[in-house]
Amino acid sequence: MSRLVRVLCAAAGLTAAIAPAAANDSIAGLGAGGIILGRTDDIAMESEKLFISMDEVKVDYVFRNQSDKDFETIVAFPMPDVEANPHEMPQLPDDASDNFLGFTVTVDGAPVTVELEQRAEAVGIDLTGLLQAQGVPVNPFAKPVFAALEKLPEDVAADWIDRGMILVDSYDDGSGWKNVRTPIWTLKSTYWWRTKFPAGKPVAVAHRYRPSVGASVGLNFYSGDGFQDPYAEYKQRYCIDKSFENAVAKAKAGRDGFPALSENRLQYVLTTGGNWALGTIGKFHLIVDKGDPKNLVSFCASGLKKTGPTRFELEATDYYPQRDLDILILQPAGAAN
């Protein structure tokens, strides 16, 4: 089956038509995180409020320049790497756009115009110039990519296959076999801008984007006989407790004794920051919203409190992130985000 056909099947939401045993019918999620400052000992992060749901990530920071001089530095938001692969489709909110997460940023309430730097890599080598020389978009999911690859001279296409940039994907779409030159390079994207931090004054920086949510039809870690591999990995990664296990085990309304649940997986990269004075967050406030009271959620967070039917919150001072935030949300079969 071609990449396009698989994407269309996933978009159609075939949760009811596919048996829960086919939990390997998965779409990969990509972990993004927060902004990164240029290295400085003068800027402290006074607070960070982080809201995460399957529909939106909202991050609100307050920074303060602790020195007696104004300071200007580059602030960057690294987008998650996107690996083009005809056999595994990542979940991108807008795969045809360079801004595939819909990233926006404001400073002190005013929208900021950001620069975008994009590169293409294969086997660790920057191949951006080769793509540009042939008029091929760097974004492997841009609409003109396949047409541009089809127009490549044979010697160039052969060279790109040898370099690990493209492959020939063979499939039958119902009208006969097709042989299509397909991108397999990795897209690396970073948004960046310059921000001034006046001496002794707070600066509020806020950004928003839509998360890349990994998803599976059914559960990867539960069969008709109970919990199975890779459950040990799930339990450690998402800090699954006994009450969560019991809720999963009780949801045996699905076919062949499988829980009538589907997986959603989110990751927020907390550990890439720290380029500020002290390296800790003065006041950290985390809010995770599971979306629906019927959904099940599990993630690692000490001191977590349930504050509403769907909300879980954590507040801490002088917070230093020890690990990235991985969130597992299970939805009743047939439910939509």
C-alpha positions as CSV (number, residue, x, y, z in Angstrom):
1,M,0.0,0.0,0.0
2,S,1.4,3.5,-0.9
3,R,2.1,6.2,1.6
4,L,-0.8,8.2,0.2
5,V,-3.3,5.4,0.6
6,R,-2.2,4.8,4.2
7,V,-2.6,8.4,5.0
8,L,-6.1,8.5,3.6
9,C,-7.0,5.4,5.6
10,A,-5.7,7.0,8.8
11,A,-7.6,10.2,8.1
12,A,-10.8,8.2,7.5
13,G,-10.6,7.0,11.1
14,L,-11.0,3.3,10.5
15,T,-11.2,2.5,14.2
16,A,-14.3,0.4,13.9
17,A,-13.5,-1.4,10.7
18,I,-10.1,-2.7,11.9
19,A,-9.8,-5.3,14.7
20,P,-8.0,-4.1,17.8
21,A,-5.4,-6.7,17.2
22,A,-4.1,-4.5,14.4
23,A,-2.7,-2.0,16.9
24,N,0.4,-1.7,14.8
25,D,-1.6,0.4,12.3
26,S,0.1,3.4,13.9
27,I,0.9,7.0,13.0
28,A,4.1,8.3,14.6
29,G,4.0,11.4,16.7
30,L,6.8,13.9,16.8
31,G,8.0,15.5,20.0
32,A,8.4,19.3,20.1
33,G,9.2,21.5,23.0
34,G,9.7,25.1,24.0
35,I,11.9,28.0,23.0
36,I,15.7,28.1,23.5
37,L,17.7,31.2,24.3
38,G,21.2,32.0,23.2
39,R,23.6,31.1,26.1
40,T,23.5,33.8,28.7
41,D,24.1,34.2,32.5
42,D,22.0,37.4,32.6
43,I,18.5,36.2,31.7
44,A,16.5,34.3,34.3
45,M,13.3,32.5,33.6
46,E,10.9,33.7,36.3
47,S,8.0,31.6,35.3
48,E,6.7,29.1,32.7
49,K,3.1,28.1,32.3
50,L,2.7,25.1,30.0
51,F,-0.7,23.8,28.7
52,I,-0.8,20.6,26.7
53,S,-3.7,18.9,25.0
54,M,-4.2,16.8,21.9
55,D,-5.4,20.0,20.1
56,E,-3.0,22.7,21.3
57,V,0.2,23.5,23.2
58,K,0.4,26.9,24.9
59,V,3.5,28.1,26.6
60,D,3.8,31.4,28.5
61,Y,7.1,32.5,29.8
62,V,8.3,35.5,31.9
63,F,12.0,36.3,31.5
64,R,14.0,39.0,33.4
65,N,17.3,40.6,32.6
66,Q,19.2,40.5,35.9
67,S,22.0,42.7,34.7
68,D,22.2,46.5,34.6
69,K,22.6,46.6,30.8
70,D,20.1,45.9,28.0
71,F,20.6,42.5,26.4
72,E,19.7,41.2,22.9
73,T,19.9,37.6,21.9
74,I,18.6,35.1,19.4
75,V,15.6,33.1,20.6
76,A,14.8,29.9,18.7
77,F,12.1,27.3,18.4
78,P,13.4,24.0,17.0
79,M,10.7,22.1,15.1
80,P,10.8,18.3,15.4
81,D,12.9,16.6,12.7
82,V,10.7,15.1,10.0
83,E,11.9,11.9,8.4
84,A,10.3,11.2,5.0
85,N,9.5,7.5,4.8
86,P,6.9,5.8,2.5
87,H,6.4,3.1,5.1
88,E,5.8,5.2,8.2
89,M,3.8,8.4,8.1
90,P,4.4,11.0,10.9
91,Q,1.3,12.9,12.1
92,L,1.7,16.5,11.0
93,P,-1.1,19.0,11.6
94,D,-0.4,20.6,8.2
95,D,2.0,18.5,6.3
96,A,2.1,20.6,3.1
97,S,3.1,23.8,5.0
98,D,6.6,24.7,6.1
99,N,5.0,25.8,9.4
100,F,3.6,22.3,9.8
101,L,2.8,22.8,13.5
102,G,1.2,26.2,13.1
103,F,3.7,27.9,15.3
104,T,3.1,31.5,16.4
105,V,4.9,33.7,19.0
106,T,4.3,37.0,20.8
107,V,6.6,39.2,22.9
108,D,4.9,41.3,25.5
109,G,1.6,40.6,23.7
110,A,2.8,41.8,20.2
111,P,3.1,39.3,17.3
112,V,6.7,38.6,16.2
113,T,7.9,38.0,12.7
114,V,10.1,35.0,12.7
115,E,12.8,33.6,10.4
116,L,12.7,30.0,9.2
117,E,15.8,28.0,8.6
118,Q,15.3,24.6,6.9
119,R,17.8,22.0,5.9
120,A,17.6,18.6,4.3
121,E,19.9,15.8,5.6
122,A,20.5,12.1,4.7
123,V,23.0,9.9,6.5
124,G,24.1,13.1,8.5
125,I,25.0,15.1,5.4
126,D,23.5,18.4,4.5
127,L,21.9,18.0,1.0
128,T,19.9,21.2,0.9
129,G,22.0,22.7,-1.9
130,L,21.5,19.6,-4.1
131,L,17.7,19.9,-3.7
132,Q,17.6,23.6,-4.4
133,A,19.8,23.2,-7.5
134,Q,17.2,20.9,-9.0
135,G,14.2,23.0,-7.9
136,V,13.0,20.3,-5.4
137,P,11.4,21.7,-2.2
138,V,13.2,21.0,1.0
139,N,10.0,20.0,2.8
140,P,9.4,16.4,1.7
141,F,5.7,16.7,2.2
142,A,5.3,19.8,0.0
143,K,2.9,19.3,-2.9
144,P,5.4,19.8,-5.8
145,V,7.9,17.3,-4.4
146,F,6.9,14.3,-6.3
147,A,6.5,16.1,-9.6
148,A,9.9,17.7,-9.2
149,L,11.5,14.3,-8.4
150,E,9.8,12.8,-11.5
151,K,11.5,15.4,-13.7
152,L,15.0,14.6,-12.4
153,P,17.5,13.5,-15.0
154,E,18.3,9.7,-14.7
155,D,21.9,10.3,-13.7
156,V,20.8,12.7,-10.9
157,A,18.1,10.4,-9.7
158,A,20.6,7.4,-9.6
159,D,23.0,9.6,-7.6
160,W,20.3,10.6,-5.1
161,I,19.3,7.0,-4.6
162,D,23.0,6.1,-3.8
163,R,23.1,9.1,-1.4
164,G,20.1,7.8,0.5
165,M,18.0,10.9,-0.4
166,I,15.3,9.1,-2.4
167,L,14.0,5.6,-3.2
168,V,11.7,4.1,-5.8
169,D,8.4,3.2,-4.1
170,S,6.5,0.4,-5.9
171,Y,2.9,-0.1,-5.2
172,D,-0.5,-0.9,-6.8
173,D,-3.1,1.8,-6.3
174,G,-5.8,-0.3,-8.0
175,S,-5.0,0.9,-11.5
176,G,-1.8,-1.0,-11.9
177,W,1.7,-0.9,-10.5
178,K,3.4,2.4,-10.0
179,N,7.1,3.2,-9.5
180,V,7.4,6.5,-7.9
181,R,10.6,8.4,-6.8
182,T,10.0,9.1,-3.2
183,P,11.9,11.4,-0.7
184,I,13.5,9.8,2.3
185,W,15.6,12.7,3.5
186,T,15.1,14.3,7.0
187,L,13.8,17.8,7.2
188,K,15.3,20.0,10.0
189,S,13.5,23.3,10.7
190,T,14.1,26.0,13.2
191,Y,12.2,29.3,13.7
192,W,14.2,32.1,15.2
193,W,14.1,35.8,16.0
194,R,15.9,38.4,18.0
195,T,14.5,39.7,21.3
196,K,15.6,42.6,23.5
197,F,15.7,42.1,27.2
198,P,15.8,45.6,28.9
199,A,17.9,45.8,32.1
200,G,15.9,44.7,35.2
201,K,12.6,44.4,33.4
202,P,10.3,41.4,32.8
203,V,9.7,40.2,29.2
204,A,6.7,38.0,28.5
205,V,7.1,35.5,25.6
206,A,4.2,33.3,24.6
207,H,4.0,30.8,21.8
208,R,1.4,28.4,20.5
209,Y,1.3,25.4,18.2
210,R,-0.6,22.2,17.4
211,P,1.1,19.1,18.6
212,S,2.0,16.1,16.5
213,V,0.0,13.3,18.1
214,G,1.1,9.7,17.6
215,A,-1.9,7.4,17.3
216,S,-2.7,3.7,17.1
217,V,-5.9,1.7,16.3
218,G,-6.4,-0.3,19.4
219,L,-3.6,-0.8,22.0
220,N,-0.1,-1.8,21.3
221,F,0.5,-3.2,24.8
222,Y,-2.7,-5.2,25.5
223,S,-4.0,-8.4,23.9
224,G,-6.9,-10.7,24.6
225,D,-4.7,-12.4,27.2
226,G,-3.8,-9.2,29.1
227,F,-0.8,-6.9,29.1
228,Q,2.0,-7.8,26.7
229,D,5.2,-6.4,25.2
230,P,5.9,-3.5,24.9
231,Y,4.0,-2.9,28.1
232,A,7.1,-2.7,30.3
233,E,8.4,0.1,28.1
234,Y,5.0,1.9,28.3
235,K,4.8,1.5,32.0
236,Q,8.2,3.1,32.5
237,R,7.8,5.8,29.9
238,Y,4.3,6.9,31.0
239,C,4.4,6.0,34.7
240,I,1.3,3.8,34.4
241,D,-0.2,2.9,37.8
242,K,-2.5,0.2,39.1
243,S,-5.7,2.3,38.7
244,F,-4.8,3.0,35.0
245,E,-4.2,-0.7,34.5
246,N,-7.5,-1.6,36.1
247,A,-9.4,0.9,33.8
248,V,-7.8,-0.6,30.7
249,A,-8.6,-4.2,31.8
250,K,-12.2,-3.2,32.5
251,A,-12.7,-1.8,29.0
252,K,-13.2,-5.2,27.4
253,A,-16.1,-4.3,25.2
254,G,-14.1,-4.6,22.0
255,R,-13.9,-7.5,19.6
256,D,-12.2,-10.7,20.8
257,G,-11.8,-9.4,24.4
258,F,-9.6,-6.4,23.4
259,P,-10.3,-3.1,25.3
260,A,-12.3,-0.8,23.1
261,L,-9.7,1.9,23.3
262,S,-7.3,3.6,20.9
263,E,-3.9,5.2,21.7
264,N,-2.8,8.8,21.5
265,R,0.8,9.7,22.4
266,L,2.2,13.2,22.9
267,Q,5.8,14.3,23.8
268,Y,6.9,17.7,25.0
269,V,10.7,18.2,25.1
270,L,11.5,19.8,28.4
271,T,15.2,19.1,28.6
272,T,16.5,21.1,25.7
273,G,16.1,24.5,27.5
274,G,18.2,25.8,30.3
275,N,20.2,28.5,28.5
276,W,19.3,31.0,31.1
277,A,20.6,32.2,34.5
278,L,20.6,29.4,37.2
279,G,19.2,26.9,34.7
280,T,16.0,26.5,36.6
281,I,12.5,27.8,36.2
282,G,11.5,30.1,39.1
283,K,7.8,29.1,39.0
284,F,6.6,26.2,36.8
285,H,2.9,25.5,36.2
286,L,1.9,22.5,34.1
287,I,-1.6,21.8,32.9
288,V,-2.5,18.6,31.0
289,D,-6.0,18.3,29.5
290,K,-7.0,14.8,28.4
291,G,-9.9,16.2,26.3
292,D,-12.8,14.2,27.5
293,P,-13.8,12.8,30.9
294,K,-14.1,9.3,29.4
295,N,-10.5,9.4,28.2
296,L,-7.7,7.7,30.3
297,V,-4.4,9.6,30.7
298,S,-1.0,8.7,32.2
299,F,2.3,10.6,32.4
300,C,5.2,11.1,34.8
301,A,4.9,14.1,37.1
302,S,5.5,14.3,40.8
303,G,3.0,16.4,42.9
304,L,0.2,16.2,40.2
305,K,-3.3,17.2,41.2
306,K,-6.6,16.7,39.4
307,T,-8.3,20.1,39.1
308,G,-11.2,19.3,36.8
309,P,-13.0,16.6,34.9
310,T,-10.2,16.6,32.3
311,R,-7.4,18.7,33.8
312,F,-4.4,17.7,35.8
313,E,-2.0,20.4,37.2
314,L,1.5,20.6,38.7
315,E,3.1,23.7,40.3
316,A,6.7,23.8,41.4
317,T,9.4,26.4,42.3
318,D,13.0,26.4,41.1
319,Y,12.0,23.7,38.8
320,Y,14.6,21.8,36.8
321,P,13.3,19.3,34.2
322,Q,14.9,15.9,34.7
323,R,13.2,14.2,31.7
324,D,11.0,15.0,28.7
325,L,7.2,14.8,29.2
326,D,5.6,11.8,27.6
327,I,1.8,11.6,27.7
328,L,-0.4,8.6,26.9
329,I,-4.1,9.3,26.3
330,L,-6.5,6.4,25.6
331,Q,-9.8,7.2,23.9
332,P,-12.9,5.0,23.6
333,A,-13.0,3.4,20.2
334,G,-14.7,5.7,17.6
335,A,-14.1,8.9,19.6
336,A,-12.5,11.8,17.8
337,N,-9.9,14.3,19.0
